[in-house]
Amino acid sequence: MQTETKTQKDLASAAYAQKQEFLTGPQVQARYQKSHVTIWRWVRDADLNFPQPIQINRLNYWRLSDLEAWEASRGVAA
């Protein structure tokens, strides 16, 4: 029974990881129709609470789920 539970947890974790979608900087710019400078101002503005990017191989990515949560908190439709 423990093996099944562990396998189920592994499958659930793998499914979650596959559902994680990331957007690049240009994709975030296109989503909000803003320049890269504006996006970085948003990232640095603590009052705005814009999601922080994740760096992977010196490139910045944003979790789509973080962006959607931020939009919902602000009532913004992308």
Secondary structure, 3 states (H helix, E strand, C coil): CHHHHHHHHHHHHHHHHHHCCEEEHHHHHHHHCCCHHHHHHHHHCCCCCCCCCEEECCEEEEEHHHHHHHHHHHCCCC
